Amino acid sequence: MAELRHRVNLGLMLFLSLVAFASYHKGTGSTAWLQWLTLVIFLFFGYVFDVSFTNSSMFVFDPDADNWRRKTEAVAE
């Protein structure tokens, strides 16, 4: 499932990059390309976050220190 999500995200970033590139015209003074580029930047950082934190060692918020200690001791042994 993650591979499909990554491919869709990368494809969308590529498509929107082409749209941003196509909407840039030097003589018009239009800033529409910045709006498309902003979407690409948001997708890029979302992709980096997805690749970094959603795998088998996914981040789990557990505020109880005893649970954390038990988990890390089990891995260390």
CNS distance restraints for C-alpha pairs under 8 A (distance, minus, plus):
assign (resid   1 and name CA) (resid   5 and name CA) 6.37 0.50 0.50
assign (resid   2 and name CA) (resid   6 and name CA) 6.09 0.50 0.50
assign (resid   3 and name CA) (resid   7 and name CA) 6.11 0.50 0.50
assign (resid   4 and name CA) (resid   8 and name CA) 6.11 0.50 0.50
assign (resid   5 and name CA) (resid   9 and name CA) 6.12 0.50 0.50
assign (resid   6 and name CA) (resid  10 and name CA) 6.07 0.50 0.50
assign (resid   6 and name CA) (resid  47 and name CA) 7.20 0.50 0.50
assign (resid   7 and name CA) (resid  11 and name CA) 5.95 0.50 0.50
assign (resid   8 and name CA) (resid  12 and name CA) 6.02 0.50 0.50
assign (resid   9 and name CA) (resid  13 and name CA) 6.15 0.50 0.50
assign (resid   9 and name CA) (resid  43 and name CA) 7.08 0.50 0.50
assign (resid   9 and name CA) (resid  47 and name CA) 6.93 0.50 0.50
assign (resid  10 and name CA) (resid  14 and name CA) 6.14 0.50 0.50
assign (resid  10 and name CA) (resid  47 and name CA) 7.99 0.50 0.50
assign (resid  11 and name CA) (resid  15 and name CA) 6.12 0.50 0.50
assign (resid  12 and name CA) (resid  16 and name CA) 6.03 0.50 0.50
assign (resid  13 and name CA) (resid  17 and name CA) 5.95 0.50 0.50
assign (resid  13 and name CA) (resid  40 and name CA) 5.45 0.50 0.50
assign (resid  13 and name CA) (resid  43 and name CA) 6.60 0.50 0.50
assign (resid  13 and name CA) (resid  44 and name CA) 7.24 0.50 0.50
assign (resid  14 and name CA) (resid  18 and name CA) 6.32 0.50 0.50
assign (resid  15 and name CA) (resid  19 and name CA) 6.31 0.50 0.50
assign (resid  16 and name CA) (resid  20 and name CA) 6.03 0.50 0.50
assign (resid  16 and name CA) (resid  36 and name CA) 6.36 0.50 0.50
assign (resid  16 and name CA) (resid  37 and name CA) 7.47 0.50 0.50
assign (resid  16 and name CA) (resid  39 and name CA) 7.65 0.50 0.50
assign (resid  16 and name CA) (resid  40 and name CA) 6.31 0.50 0.50
assign (resid  17 and name CA) (resid  21 and name CA) 6.09 0.50 0.50
assign (resid  17 and name CA) (resid  36 and name CA) 7.30 0.50 0.50
assign (resid  17 and name CA) (resid  37 and name CA) 6.69 0.50 0.50
assign (resid  17 and name CA) (resid  40 and name CA) 6.53 0.50 0.50
assign (resid  18 and name CA) (resid  22 and name CA) 5.99 0.50 0.50
assign (resid  19 and name CA) (resid  23 and name CA) 6.09 0.50 0.50
assign (resid  19 and name CA) (resid  33 and name CA) 7.77 0.50 0.50
assign (resid  19 and name CA) (resid  36 and name CA) 7.03 0.50 0.50
assign (resid  20 and name CA) (resid  24 and name CA) 6.56 0.50 0.50
assign (resid  20 and name CA) (resid  32 and name CA) 7.74 0.50 0.50
assign (resid  20 and name CA) (resid  33 and name CA) 4.59 0.50 0.50
assign (resid  20 and name CA) (resid  34 and name CA) 7.21 0.50 0.50
assign (resid  20 and name CA) (resid  35 and name CA) 7.91 0.50 0.50
assign (resid  20 and name CA) (resid  36 and name CA) 5.10 0.50 0.50
assign (resid  20 and name CA) (resid  37 and name CA) 5.85 0.50 0.50
assign (resid  21 and name CA) (resid  33 and name CA) 6.85 0.50 0.50
assign (resid  22 and name CA) (resid  33 and name CA) 7.96 0.50 0.50
assign (resid  23 and name CA) (resid  32 and name CA) 6.62 0.50 0.50
assign (resid  23 and name CA) (resid  33 and name CA) 5.33 0.50 0.50
assign (resid  24 and name CA) (resid  30 and name CA) 7.33 0.50 0.50
assign (resid  24 and name CA) (resid  31 and name CA) 7.66 0.50 0.50
assign (resid  24 and name CA) (resid  32 and name CA) 7.43 0.50 0.50
assign (resid  24 and name CA) (resid  33 and name CA) 5.47 0.50 0.50
assign (resid  25 and name CA) (resid  29 and name CA) 7.26 0.50 0.50
assign (resid  25 and name CA) (resid  30 and name CA) 7.15 0.50 0.50
assign (resid  31 and name CA) (resid  35 and name CA) 7.23 0.50 0.50
assign (resid  32 and name CA) (resid  36 and name CA) 6.80 0.50 0.50
assign (resid  33 and name CA) (resid  37 and name CA) 6.07 0.50 0.50
assign (resid  34 and name CA) (resid  38 and name CA) 5.99 0.50 0.50
assign (resid  35 and name CA) (resid  39 and name CA) 6.58 0.50 0.50
assign (resid  36 and name CA) (resid  40 and name CA) 6.44 0.50 0.50
assign (resid  37 and name CA) (resid  41 and name CA) 6.19 0.50 0.50
assign (resid  38 and name CA) (resid  42 and name CA) 6.24 0.50 0.50
assign (resid  39 and name CA) (resid  43 and name CA) 6.15 0.50 0.50
assign (resid  40 and name CA) (resid  44 and name CA) 6.03 0.50 0.50
assign (resid  41 and name CA) (resid  45 and name CA) 6.31 0.50 0.50
assign (resid  42 and name CA) (resid  46 and name CA) 6.12 0.50 0.50
assign (resid  43 and name CA) (resid  47 and name CA) 6.00 0.50 0.50
assign (resid  44 and name CA) (resid  48 and name CA) 6.23 0.50 0.50
assign (resid  45 and name CA) (resid  49 and name CA) 6.10 0.50 0.50
assign (resid  46 and name CA) (resid  50 and name CA) 6.02 0.50 0.50
assign (resid  47 and name CA) (resid  51 and name CA) 6.09 0.50 0.50
assign (resid  48 and name CA) (resid  52 and name CA) 5.99 0.50 0.50
assign (resid  49 and name CA) (resid  53 and name CA) 5.94 0.50 0.50
assign (resid  49 and name CA) (resid  54 and name CA) 7.86 0.50 0.50
assign (resid  50 and name CA) (resid  54 and name CA) 5.42 0.50 0.50
assign (resid  51 and name CA) (resid  55 and name CA) 7.40 0.50 0.50
assign (resid  53 and name CA) (resid  57 and name CA) 7.64 0.50 0.50
assign (resid  53 and name CA) (resid  58 and name CA) 5.49 0.50 0.50
assign (resid  53 and name CA) (resid  59 and name CA) 6.21 0.50 0.50
assign (resid  54 and name CA) (resid  58 and name CA) 5.14 0.50 0.50
assign (resid  54 and name CA) (resid  59 and name CA) 7.52 0.50 0.50
assign (resid  62 and name CA) (resid  67 and name CA) 7.41 0.50 0.50
assign (resid  62 and name CA) (resid  68 and name CA) 7.05 0.50 0.50
assign (resid  64 and name CA) (resid  68 and name CA) 6.62 0.50 0.50
assign (resid  65 and name CA) (resid  69 and name CA) 6.07 0.50 0.50
assign (resid  66 and name CA) (resid  70 and name CA) 6.21 0.50 0.50
assign (resid  67 and name CA) (resid  71 and name CA) 6.25 0.50 0.50
assign (resid  68 and name CA) (resid  72 and name CA) 6.22 0.50 0.50
assign (resid  69 and name CA) (resid  73 and name CA) 6.02 0.50 0.50
assign (resid  70 and name CA) (resid  74 and name CA) 6.12 0.50 0.50
assign (resid  71 and name CA) (resid  75 and name CA) 6.52 0.50 0.50
assign (resid  72 and name CA) (resid  76 and name CA) 6.22 0.50 0.50
assign (resid  73 and name CA) (resid  77 and name CA) 6.39 0.50 0.50
